Amino acid sequence: MGETANSTAEKAPKKSWFKGLKSEFKKIIWPDKEHLVKQSVAVITVTIILGAIIYFLDTVFDYGMGFIIG
C-alpha cells in the first residue's frame, strides 16, 4: 500500500520536470550554418593564436632561465 503511493509521488515530479525541459528546449534559438561556421573559425583562430603566444613565452622563459641558471 505504501509502495503504490510512493511510486506515484515519485513519478509526478519527473513528468513535470520533463515537461519543463521540453518547453525550455522549444525556446532555444539555434544558430544557422553561416553563424556556426563563423563562430567556429573564430574559436579555432583564437585558440591557435593563444597557443602560439603561450609557446613563445614558454620558450623565452626557458631560454632566460637557462641563461640565468647555467
Phi and psi in degrees as GROMACS dihedral restraints (atoms count N, CA, C in turn):
[ dihedral_restraints ]
;  ai    aj    ak    al  type     phi  dphi    fc
    3     4     5     6     1   -69.9    20    10
    4     5     6     7     1   -30.4    20    10
    6     7     8     9     1   -68.1    20    10
    7     8     9    10     1   -36.7    20    10
    9    10    11    12     1   -66.8    20    10
   10    11    12    13     1   -43.6    20    10
   12    13    14    15     1   -66.6    20    10
   13    14    15    16     1   -38.8    20    10
   15    16    17    18     1   -66.9    20    10
   16    17    18    19     1   -43.6    20    10
   18    19    20    21     1   -68.2    20    10
   19    20    21    22     1   -33.9    20    10
   21    22    23    24     1   -68.0    20    10
   22    23    24    25     1   -39.9    20    10
   24    25    26    27     1   -67.3    20    10
   25    26    27    28     1   -31.7    20    10
   27    28    29    30     1   -75.2    20    10
   28    29    30    31     1   -31.7    20    10
   30    31    32    33     1   -74.4    20    10
   31    32    33    34     1   -32.9    20    10
   33    34    35    36     1   -60.7    20    10
   34    35    36    37     1   -48.9    20    10
   36    37    38    39     1   -64.1    20    10
   37    38    39    40     1   -33.5    20    10
   39    40    41    42     1   -65.7    20    10
   40    41    42    43     1   -42.2    20    10
   42    43    44    45     1   -63.4    20    10
   43    44    45    46     1   -42.8    20    10
   45    46    47    48     1   -63.0    20    10
   46    47    48    49     1   -41.2    20    10
   48    49    50    51     1   -64.6    20    10
   49    50    51    52     1   -43.1    20    10
   51    52    53    54     1   -67.5    20    10
   52    53    54    55     1   -35.5    20    10
   54    55    56    57     1   -65.1    20    10
   55    56    57    58     1   -41.2    20    10
   57    58    59    60     1   -64.6    20    10
   58    59    60    61     1   -41.0    20    10
   60    61    62    63     1   -62.9    20    10
   61    62    63    64     1   -42.7    20    10
   63    64    65    66     1   -63.9    20    10
   64    65    66    67     1   -41.4    20    10
   66    67    68    69     1   -68.2    20    10
   67    68    69    70     1   -33.9    20    10
   69    70    71    72     1   -69.4    20    10
   70    71    72    73     1   -36.9    20    10
   72    73    74    75     1   -65.4    20    10
   73    74    75    76     1   -29.6    20    10
   75    76    77    78     1   -69.4    20    10
   76    77    78    79     1   -21.9    20    10
   78    79    80    81     1   -82.9    20    10
   79    80    81    82     1   -13.3    20    10
   81    82    83    84     1   -69.8    20    10
   82    83    84    85     1   133.7    20    10
   84    85    86    87     1  -105.6    20    10
   85    86    87    88     1   107.4    20    10
   87    88    89    90     1   -80.6    20    10
   88    89    90    91     1   141.7    20    10
   90    91    92    93     1   -70.7    20    10
   91    92    93    94     1   149.3    20    10
   93    94    95    96     1   -79.5    20    10
   94    95    96    97     1   174.3    20    10
   96    97    98    99     1   -61.5    20    10
   97    98    99   100     1   -39.6    20    10
   99   100   101   102     1   -62.1    20    10
  100   101   102   103     1   -48.1    20    10
  102   103   104   105     1   -66.8    20    10
  103   104   105   106     1   -37.5    20    10
  105   106   107   108     1   -62.5    20    10
  106   107   108   109     1   -42.9    20    10
  108   109   110   111     1   -66.5    20    10
  109   110   111   112     1   -44.5    20    10
  111   112   113   114     1   -60.7    20    10
  112   113   114   115     1   -45.0    20    10
  114   115   116   117     1   -68.4    20    10
  115   116   117   118     1   -37.3    20    10
  117   118   119   120     1   -65.8    20    10
  118   119   120   121     1   -42.6    20    10
  120   121   122   123     1   -63.8    20    10
  121   122   123   124     1   -40.8    20    10
  123   124   125   126     1   -62.5    20    10
  124   125   126   127     1   -43.5    20    10
  126   127   128   129     1   -65.0    20    10
  127   128   129   130     1   -44.5    20    10
  129   130   131   132     1   -65.1    20    10
  130   131   132   133     1   -41.4    20    10
  132   133   134   135     1   -63.0    20    10
  133   134   135   136     1   -48.1    20    10
  135   136   137   138     1   -63.4    20    10
  136   137   138   139     1   -39.0    20    10
  138   139   140   141     1   -62.7    20    10
  139   140   141   142     1   -43.6    20    10
  141   142   143   144     1   -66.1    20    10
  142   143   144   145     1   -42.8    20    10
  144   145   146   147     1   -63.4    20    10
  145   146   147   148     1   -46.8    20    10
  147   148   149   150     1   -65.4    20    10
  148   149   150   151     1   -37.1    20    10
  150   151   152   153     1   -61.8    20    10
  151   152   153   154     1   -41.0    20    10
  153   154   155   156     1   -66.5    20    10
  154   155   156   157     1   -40.4    20    10
  156   157   158   159     1   -63.3    20    10
  157   158   159   160     1   -45.6    20    10
  159   160   161   162     1   -63.6    20    10
  160   161   162   163     1   -41.2    20    10
  162   163   164   165     1   -61.5    20    10
  163   164   165   166     1   -44.9    20    10
  165   166   167   168     1   -61.4    20    10
  166   167   168   169     1   -48.0    20    10
  168   169   170   171     1   -64.2    20    10
  169   170   171   172     1   -39.1    20    10
  171   172   173   174     1   -63.0    20    10
  172   173   174   175     1   -41.8    20    10
  174   175   176   177     1   -65.3    20    10
  175   176   177   178     1   -43.4    20    10
  177   178   179   180     1   -63.5    20    10
  178   179   180   181     1   -46.2    20    10
  180   181   182   183     1   -65.3    20    10
  181   182   183   184     1   -37.1    20    10
  183   184   185   186     1   -65.1    20    10
  184   185   186   187     1   -43.6    20    10
  186   187   188   189     1   -64.2    20    10
  187   188   189   190     1   -43.7    20    10
  189   190   191   192     1   -63.1    20    10
  190   191   192   193     1   -43.2    20    10
  192   193   194   195     1   -67.5    20    10
  193   194   195   196     1   -38.2    20    10
  195   196   197   198     1   -63.4    20    10
  196   197   198   199     1   -37.5    20    10
  198   199   200   201     1   -68.0    20    10
  199   200   201   202     1   -42.5    20    10
  201   202   203   204     1   -71.4    20    10
  202   203   204   205     1   -45.4    20    10
  204   205   206   207     1   -77.9    20    10
  205   206   207   208     1   -40.9    20    10
